Amino acid sequence: METNTIDRPTAWMDARKSEVGTPMTEAEFDEAWDIAGILHREIHRSGSFFRKLEAYTRTYAGRDKINASREETILRDIYAARYGETLNETRERLLKAEEDLRQSGDNIALKMAYTIPALIEDNKLPFYLAPDQAARSFAYQRGISESGAKKMMAEAFEQSQDRSLYEYGKELEAKYAAPVRKADHDAKTVERRERARSGPSR
């Protein structure tokens, strides 16, 4: 009979059979594995993991506050087993990549910053979403955190244009994205009023 472990990645199997993974129930291990994934995403998003680790340690430990430090160790160990490096090694690797990129003289930060206006104009995105998309692409290409990518794009744009990327982006949002949102909102308002007038359908 096939089980749901057949298609599990090797890292999952190794972590499950590890010293920390072996004593855990399936539910405990699956939860720790999923939290490791959340922590990994958080480091790549913000460049840090401390607050998220603290929050999930409390959740994972539940009412057993006495053993919270043990639970944190478990989460750290499962993370290392899943990704082949510690939480801090992941963080330092992203920081080192950002530092190297800054010193390289590569102008990719400016190139990526220039994609943000296009996202707002063409896709009618609000400003907060456009830098997020650009930063994610930038970070993926160069192995840095998304937070670091946003900082680099903002700095490069301001140095090149002598104005903030935020101010320029908000101007474009007001011109291109806001009217679309308003029209959509107005259309939905009219639709709700029409439904209210017609009464419940039978």
N, C-alpha and C positions, 0 to 999 in steps of 0.2 A: 504493500500500500504506500502510495506517495505521501510525503509530508511537506509542510510548507517551508522546510529547511533546505530542500533540494536546490532552489534557485537563490539561496542566500549568498551574498558575496563571501569570499574567503575571509575578509576582515571580520565579518560577523561571526563566522565559525570559530576563528582564532580567539576573538574576544570572549565568546561564549564559553570556550574551554579554558580560558585563562584562570589564574589564581583568584582574581576578583570576580570573574563571571560565573565560575562553576557553582558556588554556593547559592547563587541567586535563583529565585523562581523565574519562570518565563515572563510573568508580568513585570517583575522588578527589572529584569534585564532589558526587556523591550522599552520600558519607560526610560531607563538610563541611556539606552542607545538613541532614542529619539531626542532626549535632552542634549546629548552630545552634538546631534545635528543642528539643534537650535543654537547652541553655543558657537558652533563653527560658522553658522550664518551671521551671527551677531559680530564676531570678530571681523569678518569680511565686510560687514556693513559699517560698523563704527570704529573698528580698530582696537576695541577693548572687549573684555568679557567679564570683568569683575562684578558689576552690578547684576548682570544676567545670571552669573553663576551663583551669586548670593541668593537671588530670588528663587531660582530653581532648586537650590540646596534646601531652602526652607520648605518648598513644596514637596520635594522628594522625601525629606526626613519626616514630614507630617507632624505628628504630635511628639515625636521622639527628639525633642530639642537637645537632649543630653548628647546624643550621637550625631549631631549635625556635622561636626568636623569629619567624622567617619564617612558620612554620606557624601560630603564634598570630595573626599579622597576617592570614593568609588566613581563619582562622575568624572573626575579628572583621569582616572585610570581607564575608564571605558572610552573616553575621548581619545586618549593616546593609543589605545588598541584599535580604534576605528580609523584614525587618520595618520597613524605612524609618527606622530609628534605631539608634544605636550601643548596645552593651551597657550602657554607663554611662548613656546617656540613658533607657533603659528603667528601670534601677534608680532613677535620680533622679526619674523621673515617678511611680513607685510610692511613693517616700518622700514626695514633695510631696503626693500625694493623701492619704496617711495623716496628714500634718501638718495639712493643710486640714480633714480630717474631725475631728481632735482639737480643733481650734480652733472648729469650727462649733457645738458644743454638741448635735449630733445624738446621740440615745440609741440608735442602731441597734446599737452594740456590746453594750449590755445586752439588747436584744431578741434578738439572735442568741445571746447567752450562755444565755438562757432556753430556747433550742431544744435545747441539749445534754442536759439531763435527760430531755426527751421522747424523744430518740433512744435513750437508754440504756434507758428504761422500756418504750417501745413496740416498738423494734426489737431490743432485747436486745444492743445493741452494747457491746463493751468500751470503757472510757473513752478509750483512745488513739485510737479510730476516730471517736468522736462529735465531739470538737472539730475533728478533721480535716475532717469533712464540713461542719460549721457554718462553719469558717474558709474553706473553698473557696467556699461560697455567698456569704458575706460579702465576700470579696475580689473575687469576680466582679461583685457588685452595685456596689461602690464603687471599683473600680480600684486596690486596694492589694494588698500581698503577703499570702499566707496566714499567714506568720509574724507580720506586723504585726496581722492580724486576730485571731490567737490571743492576742497580748499585750493588745490592746484589750478583748477579751471577758473575759479573766481579771481585768484591772484594774477593769472596770466591775462585774463580779459581786462582787468583793471589797469594793468601795466601797459597793455597794448592800446586800449581805448580811452584811458584816463576817466573812466566812469565805472560804477559798480555793475557787475553782471546782474545783481538782484534788481536794481533800479531799472535797467534796460529790459529785463525780463518781465517785470511788472507792467511796464509801458506796453509791451507787446501783448501781454495777457489782456489788458484792458481793451486793446484794439481788435484782437482776433478771437480770443477764447471767451471772454466775458459775454459778448453779444450772442454767441452760440448757446451758452448756458442759459442766458435770459430767455432766448427764444424757446428753448426746450422747456424751461420752467413755465413760461406763459402757455405753451401748448398743453402741458399737463394740467395746468390750472383750468383751462377752458374745458378740457376733457372731463375733469372731475365735476365741474359745474353742470355740464350736459348730462352726465350720469345722474346727478342729484335731481335735476329737473324731470328726467324721464321716469324716475322712481325705480324700484326693484324690478328686475326682469322676472317673467313668469315662465 
